[in-house]
Amino acid sequence: MNDERDDIAENELPHPDFRCGFVALAGRPNVGKSTLLNALIGFRLSIVSPRPQTTRHRILGIATSEAGQILYVDTPGLHRGAKRAMNRSLNRAVRSAISEVEVAAQVIEAGRWTDEDQALYEALAEQQVPRLLVINKVDLSKDKAALLPFVADLCEKHSFDAVHYVSALKRKGLDALTQDILTRLPVRAPIFGEDEITDRSERFLAAEMVREQLMLRLDQELPYATTVEIEQFNDRPDGVAEIHAVIWVERDGQKAIVIGQGGAQLKAIGTAARRHMERMFDRKVFLKLWVKVREGWVDDEAMLKQFGYTD
Ligand SMILES: Nc1nc2c(ncn2[C@@H]2O[C@H](COP(=O)(O)OP(=O)(O)OP(=O)(O)O)[C@@H](O)[C@H]2O)c(=O)[nH]1
């Protein structure tokens, strides 16, 4: 990100009060960070599932308006007691994301403050940047007034620069949050073009879209033993994007489950992922999926590097 900042001087300020900067969306797994990011940029960029720990990568979501350009960093939830190599690499990713931003937004669930929220708060407190408390999922609280003592207690014990009540799902409270963030960002020219929504490649997004379907369709622990590698991403002369992806699993038994009876599961995964890709990439997609076994990839730093989990 530092390189990007060095380039900033080359772009022109659209007007004298144009703001631009990086904002971390931090929070423990499953509080709704990815849903919030998607709502803030108005595009389904980050994958969402009801399972915790869906997000494995740091993703930049770009929201450009008349007033400014906000660069949201969606971080994987901080994993406590991370023993496996993948969890350790997630924790590193969170720490490095937090250290590069101008504003940190800690996302929590309405009415809940857990040990993990506290651990993240302490990690954020080490940074000298404004901290916003974003209370998400307020749509789930029937009695909104009941939230007030919870928030009063939190604010007495912690130091936040502002508190926002939002529902990422229902898109409530987002304008006020955006306004507040903008006022805290420096006057600075935009870093990205106004049509850009992410710094991630289509290749990366394609892998994420297959992974989203694995998260949604497979039971229990299985999604956590899978990852997706794009072996080929070709734009054919007929305008179709031809994408070949490998779903890596840890064991033969898992492979059978991902493929399903007569290949039905794999077909459903492929169809849903392809539809999503076609919407996002705005062209026809030919998606071919393979399932392959690689024992112990979750614990192997070299494989994690190959699959893009470490920088
Ligand atoms: N009712 C309600 N549900 C929400 C809201 N925001 C997110 N959710 C749900 O919460 C679940 C988790 O959302 P994600 O956006 O994947 O959460 P995350 O914090 O990115 O999770 P990780 O990927 O584990 O870090 C999904 O089922 C969402 O639909 C909200 O405002 N209201």
The ligand as a Gaussian input file, in Angstrom:
#p B3LYP/6-31G(d) Opt

LIG

0 1
 N      -29.675000     -10.020000      10.567000
 C      -28.514000      -9.602000      10.067000
 N      -27.606000     -10.501000       9.636000
 C      -26.439000     -10.034000       9.122000
 C      -26.161000      -8.644000       9.037000
 N      -24.933000      -8.515000       8.505000
 C      -24.471000      -9.753000       8.262000
 N      -25.367000     -10.687000       8.622000
 C      -25.234000     -12.158000       8.508000
 O      -24.174000     -12.609000       9.331000
 C      -23.501000     -13.727000       8.716000
 C      -22.011000     -13.461000       8.614000
 O      -21.802000     -12.390000       7.723000
 P      -20.386000     -12.109000       7.039000
 O      -20.536000     -10.815000       6.334000
 O      -19.895000     -13.300000       6.288000
 O      -19.484000     -11.942000       8.335000
 P      -17.913000     -11.694000       8.467000
 O      -17.737000     -10.870000       9.683000
 O      -17.360000     -11.178000       7.195000
 O      -17.417000     -13.133000       8.743000
 P      -15.958000     -13.794000       8.538000
 O      -15.842000     -14.052000       7.084000
 O      -16.103000     -15.018000       9.319000
 O      -14.933000     -12.869000       9.082000
 C      -24.189000     -13.934000       7.354000
 O      -25.150000     -14.936000       7.501000
 C      -24.855000     -12.582000       7.095000
 O      -25.999000     -12.655000       6.270000
 C      -27.166000      -7.712000       9.505000
 O      -27.041000      -6.490000       9.465000
 N      -28.312000      -8.256000      10.006000

